[in-house]
Amino acid sequence: MEKALKEKWLKALRSGRYKQTRKALKRQSENGDCRYCCLGVLCDVSGEGKWVELGCREIRYTFVDGTMAGALSPEFKKRHGIPLKTMNLLIAMNDDNGMSFEEIADWIETNIKEEA
């Protein structure tokens, strides 16, 4: 992963600006605020695509390659050096293990390698 993007992602996860959700990249809560999973934060800070509201508080990310998905597109993963196994592990940390963004950021910092 590019060093600059990784640093942006870590900073965003630790900022307190993003509220956490599970089972979606981004979701609007009943009170109207938006919440993100750890991968949704990555999409948001990457600036590569756009969020599309589908109604009933469902929001999907449209990647630059045109893929609209509830997880990272194959092209996005390839471009940023995120193997499927790593993506699935991050999903499990966020959705199943109840880890906080701070805990996930610590894992990312240690385990996701940087490129110059």
Backbone as a printed PyTorch tensor [residue, N CA C, xyz], in Angstrom:
tensor([[[  0.8490,  -1.1720,   0.0000],
         [  0.0000,   0.0000,   0.0000],
         [  0.8930,   1.2340,   0.0000]],

        [[  0.4680,   2.2480,  -0.7450],
         [  1.2210,   3.4890,  -0.7860],
         [  1.2960,   4.0880,   0.6150]],

        [[  2.4800,   4.5600,   0.9760],
         [  2.7060,   5.1050,   2.3140],
         [  1.7460,   6.2620,   2.6180]],

        [[  1.5600,   7.1600,   1.6710],
         [  0.7040,   8.3310,   1.9070],
         [ -0.7480,   7.9280,   2.1690]],

        [[ -1.2630,   6.9560,   1.4060],
         [ -2.6430,   6.5100,   1.6110],
         [ -2.7750,   5.7920,   2.9580]],

        [[ -1.8100,   4.9620,   3.2860],
         [ -1.8470,   4.2630,   4.5660],
         [ -1.8650,   5.2720,   5.7140]],

        [[ -1.0230,   6.2850,   5.6420],
         [ -0.9800,   7.3090,   6.6930],
         [ -2.3040,   8.0590,   6.8000]],

        [[ -2.9000,   8.3880,   5.6580],
         [ -4.2120,   9.0500,   5.6470],
         [ -5.2790,   8.1780,   6.3010]],

        [[ -5.2560,   6.8920,   5.9570],
         [ -6.2210,   5.9280,   6.4850],
         [ -6.0830,   5.8040,   8.0070]],

        [[ -4.8450,   5.6360,   8.4660],
         [ -4.6000,   5.5160,   9.8990],
         [ -5.0350,   6.7760,  10.6510]],

        [[ -4.6890,   7.9170,  10.0970],
         [ -5.0690,   9.1870,  10.7300],
         [ -6.5900,   9.3120,  10.8250]],

        [[ -7.2840,   8.9460,   9.7550],
         [ -8.7500,   9.0290,   9.7380],
         [ -9.3720,   8.0630,  10.7470]],

        [[ -8.8570,   6.8360,  10.8110],
         [ -9.3920,   5.8570,  11.7580],
         [ -9.2160,   6.3130,  13.2080]],

        [[ -8.1340,   7.0130,  13.4620],
         [ -7.8280,   7.4520,  14.8350],
         [ -8.3870,   8.8300,  15.1700]],

        [[ -8.9450,   9.5020,  14.1890],
         [ -9.3520,  10.9030,  14.3560],
         [-10.5870,  11.1080,  15.2330]],

        [[-11.4410,  10.1040,  15.3060],
         [-12.7140,  10.2770,  16.0000],
         [-13.7710,  10.9210,  15.1210]],

        [[-13.3930,  11.3250,  13.9220],
         [-14.3260,  11.9500,  12.9770],
         [-15.3010,  10.9400,  12.3730]],

        [[-14.8470,   9.7200,  12.2270],
         [-15.6740,   8.6710,  11.6230],
         [-16.3160,   7.8240,  12.7150]],

        [[-17.6250,   7.6640,  12.6160],
         [-18.3340,   6.7660,  13.5280],
         [-18.3850,   5.3950,  12.8660]],

        [[-18.3120,   4.3550,  13.6720],
         [-18.1860,   2.9980,  13.1530],
         [-19.5350,   2.3200,  12.9600]],

        [[-19.6230,   1.5450,  11.8820],
         [-20.7700,   0.6770,  11.6440],
         [-20.2540,  -0.7010,  11.2900]],

        [[-21.1590,  -1.6190,  11.1510],
         [-20.8160,  -2.9880,  10.7800],
         [-21.6670,  -3.4030,   9.5750]],

        [[-21.1530,  -4.3430,   8.7910],
         [-21.8890,  -4.9630,   7.6790],
         [-22.1750,  -4.0310,   6.5070]],

        [[-21.4580,  -2.9140,   6.3970],
         [-21.6130,  -2.0040,   5.2600],
         [-20.3990,  -1.0910,   5.2110]],

        [[-19.9980,  -0.6720,   4.0040],
         [-18.9070,   0.2980,   3.9050],
         [-19.3160,   1.6130,   4.5570]],

        [[-20.5470,   2.0330,   4.2860],
         [-21.0780,   3.2800,   4.8460],
         [-22.5770,   3.1180,   5.0010]],

        [[-23.1000,   3.6430,   6.0930],
         [-24.5340,   3.5220,   6.3480],
         [-24.9990,   4.7700,   7.0800]],

        [[-26.1860,   5.2050,   6.7310],
         [-26.7930,   6.3230,   7.4460],
         [-27.6240,   5.7520,   8.5890]],

        [[-27.3960,   6.2540,   9.7970],
         [-28.1450,   5.7560,  10.9500],
         [-29.5380,   6.3770,  10.9650]],

        [[-30.3570,   5.8950,  11.8640],
         [-31.7330,   6.3910,  11.9670],
         [-31.7880,   7.8700,  12.3100]],

        [[-30.7820,   8.3710,  13.0260],
         [-30.7820,   9.8030,  13.3670],
         [-30.1180,  10.6640,  12.2930]],

        [[-29.7100,  10.0400,  11.1790],
         [-29.2090,  10.7870,  10.0310],
         [-27.7070,  10.9150,   9.9130]],

        [[-26.9480,  10.4790,  10.9360],
         [-25.4970,  10.5820,  10.7920],
         [-24.9630,   9.3910,  10.0100]],

        [[-23.8310,   9.5830,   9.3660],
         [-23.2220,   8.5210,   8.5660],
         [-22.1780,   7.7890,   9.3870]],

        [[-22.1550,   6.4870,   9.2080],
         [-21.2110,   5.6190,   9.8990],
         [-20.4880,   4.7780,   8.8550]],

        [[-19.2740,   4.3750,   9.1740],
         [-18.4020,   3.6810,   8.2320],
         [-17.8140,   2.4350,   8.8760]],

        [[-17.4870,   1.4410,   8.0520],
         [-16.6290,   0.3650,   8.5180],
         [-15.1960,   0.7980,   8.2050]],

        [[-14.2160,   0.0360,   8.6700],
         [-12.8210,   0.4450,   8.4440],
         [-12.4830,   0.5450,   6.9560]],

        [[-13.0720,  -0.3120,   6.1250],
         [-12.8190,  -0.2390,   4.6850],
         [-13.5550,   0.9310,   4.0470]],

        [[-14.6890,   1.3030,   4.5970],
         [-15.4060,   2.4870,   4.1300],
         [-14.6000,   3.7490,   4.3760]],

        [[-13.8970,   3.7860,   5.5040],
         [-13.0100,   4.9180,   5.7930],
         [-11.9090,   4.9790,   4.7410]],

        [[-11.3540,   3.8220,   4.3820],
         [-10.3250,   3.7780,   3.3340],
         [-10.8740,   4.3220,   2.0220]],

        [[-12.0520,   3.8860,   1.6320],
         [-12.6690,   4.3960,   0.3970],
         [-12.8210,   5.9100,   0.4690]],

        [[-13.3090,   6.3930,   1.6000],
         [-13.5690,   7.8140,   1.7600],
         [-12.2940,   8.6390,   1.6320]],

        [[-11.2210,   8.2170,   2.2930],
         [ -9.9840,   9.0070,   2.2490],
         [ -9.2190,   8.8270,   0.9440]],

        [[ -9.5010,   7.7490,   0.2060],
         [ -8.7890,   7.5320,  -1.0660],
         [ -9.1790,   8.5840,  -2.0920]],

        [[-10.4200,   9.0600,  -2.0240],
         [-10.8850,  10.0690,  -2.9760],
         [-10.9930,   9.5700,  -4.4010]],

        [[-11.0140,   8.2750,  -4.5950],
         [-11.0010,   7.7080,  -5.9420],
         [-12.3730,   7.4760,  -6.5490]],

        [[-13.3700,   7.3870,  -5.7520],
         [-14.7060,   7.0800,  -6.2550],
         [-15.7050,   8.0330,  -5.6480]],

        [[-16.9480,   7.5740,  -5.5640],
         [-17.9830,   8.4250,  -4.9650],
         [-19.0150,   7.5600,  -4.2670]],

        [[-19.6570,   8.1580,  -3.2750],
         [-20.7290,   7.4880,  -2.5500],
         [-22.0380,   7.7140,  -3.2740]],

        [[-22.8540,   6.6790,  -3.3850],
         [-24.1470,   6.7540,  -4.0480],
         [-25.2110,   6.2680,  -3.0670]],

        [[-26.1880,   7.1160,  -2.7940],
         [-27.2790,   6.7280,  -1.9010],
         [-28.3260,   5.9680,  -2.6940]],

        [[-28.6940,   4.7930,  -2.1830],
         [-29.6550,   3.9350,  -2.8730],
         [-31.0350,   3.9590,  -2.2200]],

        [[-31.1980,   4.7340,  -1.1690],
         [-32.4720,   4.7910,  -0.4610],
         [-32.4740,   3.8850,   0.7470]],

        [[-33.4030,   4.1150,   1.6440],
         [-33.5300,   3.3230,   2.8780],
         [-32.2000,   3.2510,   3.6250]],

        [[-31.4730,   4.3480,   3.6450],
         [-30.2040,   4.4910,   4.3580],
         [-29.0970,   3.6080,   3.7940]],

        [[-29.2990,   3.0060,   2.6230],
         [-28.2530,   2.1800,   2.0200],
         [-27.3850,   3.0550,   1.1300]],

        [[-26.0780,   2.9890,   1.3580],
         [-25.1200,   3.7930,   0.6000],
         [-24.0380,   2.8540,   0.0800]],

        [[-23.7340,   2.9520,  -1.1950],
         [-22.6870,   2.1260,  -1.8010],
         [-21.6010,   3.0290,  -2.3560]],

        [[-20.4210,   2.4550,  -2.5120],
         [-19.2880,   3.1910,  -3.0700],
         [-19.1110,   2.7640,  -4.5180]],

        [[-19.0260,   3.7340,  -5.4070],
         [-18.7500,   3.4560,  -6.8090],
         [-17.2710,   3.7440,  -7.0450]],

        [[-16.5240,   2.7150,  -7.3860],
         [-15.0970,   2.8400,  -7.6040],
         [-14.8250,   3.4440,  -8.9730]],

        [[-13.5950,   3.9260,  -9.1770],
         [-13.2590,   4.5550, -10.4530],
         [-13.4590,   3.6440, -11.6440]],

        [[-13.3500,   2.3320, -11.4360],
         [-13.5530,   1.4130, -12.5520],
         [-15.0340,   1.1640, -12.8320]],

        [[-15.9210,   1.8450, -12.0870],
         [-17.3560,   1.7180, -12.3040],
         [-18.0220,   0.6700, -11.4410]],

        [[-17.2430,  -0.1310, -10.7340],
         [-17.7940,  -1.1580,  -9.8560],
         [-18.4910,  -0.5000,  -8.6720]],

        [[-19.7080,  -0.9210,  -8.3890],
         [-20.4110,  -0.4750,  -7.1840],
         [-20.4690,  -1.6790,  -6.2690]],

        [[-19.9470,  -1.5140,  -5.0630],
         [-19.8160,  -2.6920,  -4.2110],
         [-20.0180,  -2.3710,  -2.7460]],

        [[-20.2390,  -3.4320,  -1.9890],
         [-20.3350,  -3.3290,  -0.5430],
         [-19.0150,  -3.6790,   0.1230]],

        [[-17.9980,  -3.9640,  -0.6810],
         [-16.6340,  -4.2260,  -0.2040],
         [-15.6880,  -3.6280,  -1.2410]],

        [[-14.3970,  -3.8140,  -1.0710],
         [-13.4360,  -3.2470,  -2.0140],
         [-13.5070,  -3.9690,  -3.3510]],

        [[-13.4740,  -3.2050,  -4.4270],
         [-13.4960,  -3.8190,  -5.7550],
         [-12.1700,  -4.5180,  -6.0320]],

        [[-12.1620,  -5.4970,  -6.9290],
         [-10.9110,  -6.1780,  -7.2680],
         [ -9.8270,  -5.2050,  -7.7520]],

        [[-10.2130,  -4.2340,  -8.5570],
         [ -9.2410,  -3.2560,  -9.0620],
         [ -8.6580,  -2.4070,  -7.9360]],

        [[ -9.5000,  -1.9740,  -7.0140],
         [ -9.0460,  -1.1640,  -5.8810],
         [ -8.0580,  -1.9630,  -5.0380]],

        [[ -8.4110,  -3.2270,  -4.7380],
         [ -7.5160,  -4.0820,  -3.9470],
         [ -6.1770,  -4.2620,  -4.6450]],

        [[ -6.2080,  -4.5080,  -5.9480],
         [ -4.9820,  -4.7200,  -6.7120],
         [ -4.1300,  -3.4550,  -6.7350]],

        [[ -4.7590,  -2.3240,  -7.0050],
         [ -4.0510,  -1.0480,  -7.1130],
         [ -3.3590,  -0.6690,  -5.8000]],

        [[ -3.9760,  -1.0430,  -4.6830],
         [ -3.4480,  -0.6310,  -3.3890],
         [ -2.8080,  -1.7730,  -2.5990]],

        [[ -2.6150,  -2.9190,  -3.2310],
         [ -1.8990,  -4.0170,  -2.5870],
         [ -2.6030,  -4.5940,  -1.3730]],

        [[ -3.9150,  -4.7700,  -1.4910],
         [ -4.6930,  -5.3570,  -0.4010],
         [ -5.2090,  -6.7160,  -0.8630]],

        [[ -4.5620,  -7.7890,  -0.4220],
         [ -5.0160,  -9.1210,  -0.8280],
         [ -6.4150,  -9.4330,  -0.2750]],

        [[ -7.1210, -10.3220,  -0.9350],
         [ -8.4580, -10.7340,  -0.4940],
         [ -8.4310, -11.2010,   0.9640]],

        [[ -7.4180, -11.9570,   1.3250],
         [ -7.2930, -12.4650,   2.6940],
         [ -7.2330, -11.3060,   3.7020]],

        [[ -6.4880, -10.2690,   3.3730],
         [ -6.3730,  -9.1020,   4.2560],
         [ -7.6990,  -8.3680,   4.3500]],

        [[ -8.3720,  -8.1900,   3.2010],
         [ -9.6810,  -7.5300,   3.2200],
         [-10.6510,  -8.3130,   4.1020]],

        [[-10.6830,  -9.6220,   3.9400],
         [-11.6030, -10.4430,   4.7350],
         [-11.2650, -10.3910,   6.2220]],

        [[ -9.9970, -10.3230,   6.5430],
         [ -9.5850, -10.2160,   7.9420],
         [-10.0350,  -8.8770,   8.5380]],

        [[ -9.8860,  -7.7990,   7.7700],
         [-10.3320,  -6.4830,   8.2340],
         [-11.8490,  -6.4470,   8.4180]],

        [[-12.5700,  -7.0890,   7.5120],
         [-14.0340,  -7.1740,   7.6470],
         [-14.3880,  -7.9120,   8.9340]],

        [[-13.7080,  -9.0160,   9.1960],
         [-13.9830,  -9.7890,  10.4140],
         [-13.6650,  -8.9730,  11.6660]],

        [[-12.5510,  -8.2540,  11.6530],
         [-12.1950,  -7.4170,  12.8080],
         [-13.2800,  -6.3790,  13.0740]],

        [[-13.7360,  -5.7510,  11.9970],
         [-14.7240,  -4.6810,  12.1190],
         [-16.1170,  -5.2270,  12.4480]],

        [[-16.5480,  -6.2450,  11.7260],
         [-17.9380,  -6.7020,  11.8120],
         [-18.1830,  -7.7890,  12.8600]],

        [[-17.2660,  -8.7270,  12.9780],
         [-17.5110,  -9.8930,  13.8200],
         [-16.8290,  -9.8250,  15.1830]],

        [[-15.6430,  -9.2450,  15.2160],
         [-14.8620,  -9.2310,  16.4510],
         [-15.1020,  -7.9780,  17.2870]],

        [[-15.8310,  -7.0200,  16.7360],
         [-16.1650,  -5.8130,  17.4910],
         [-14.9720,  -4.9470,  17.8410]],

        [[-13.9200,  -5.0050,  17.0310],
         [-12.7440,  -4.1890,  17.3150],
         [-13.0270,  -2.7250,  16.9860]],

        [[-12.4480,  -1.8380,  17.7560],
         [-12.6110,  -0.4010,  17.5250],
         [-11.7220,   0.0400,  16.3630]],

        [[-11.9890,   1.2280,  15.8390],
         [-11.1280,   1.7690,  14.7860],
         [ -9.6870,   1.8970,  15.2780]],

        [[ -9.4940,   2.2830,  16.5180],
         [ -8.1480,   2.4120,  17.0870],
         [ -7.4250,   1.0660,  17.0660]],

        [[ -8.1030,   0.0020,  17.4710],
         [ -7.5020,  -1.3340,  17.4680],
         [ -7.2010,  -1.8000,  16.0470]],

        [[ -8.1160,  -1.5140,  15.1290],
         [ -7.9000,  -1.8920,  13.7280],
         [ -6.7360,  -1.0990,  13.1500]],

        [[ -6.6450,   0.1840,  13.4800],
         [ -5.5320,   1.0200,  13.0060],
         [ -4.1930,   0.4670,  13.5010]],

        [[ -4.1510,   0.0290,  14.7400],
         [ -2.9180,  -0.5620,  15.2720],
         [ -2.5250,  -1.7960,  14.4680]],

        [[ -3.5190,  -2.6330,  14.1150],
         [ -3.2450,  -3.8370,  13.3240],
         [ -2.7430,  -3.4510,  11.9260]],

        [[ -3.3960,  -2.4930,  11.3030],
         [ -3.0020,  -2.0410,   9.9570],
         [ -1.5730,  -1.5140,   9.9770]],

        [[ -1.2680,  -0.7000,  10.9770],
         [  0.0560,  -0.0960,  11.0820],
         [  1.1470,  -1.1610,  11.1340]],

        [[  0.8790,  -2.2400,  11.8380],
         [  1.8630,  -3.3110,  12.0110],
         [  1.8970,  -4.2870,  10.8380]],

        [[  0.7550,  -4.5600,  10.2360],
         [  0.6460,  -5.6950,   9.3090],
         [  0.5090,  -5.3550,   7.8250]],

        [[  0.1410,  -4.1530,   7.4850],
         [  0.0290,  -3.8140,   6.0610],
         [  1.2930,  -3.0650,   5.6420]],

        [[  1.9900,  -3.6660,   4.7250],
         [  3.2840,  -3.1420,   4.2760],
         [  3.1070,  -1.8970,   3.4130]],

        [[  4.0910,  -1.0170,   3.5110],
         [  4.0670,   0.2450,   2.7430],
         [  4.9810,   0.1540,   1.5330]],

        [[  4.5660,   0.8680,   0.5040],
         [  5.4140,   1.1140,  -0.6520],
         [  5.8160,   2.5640,  -0.6090]],

        [[  6.9070,   2.8880,  -1.1870],
         [  7.3900,   4.2830,  -1.1950],
         [  6.5040,   5.1800,  -2.0210]]])
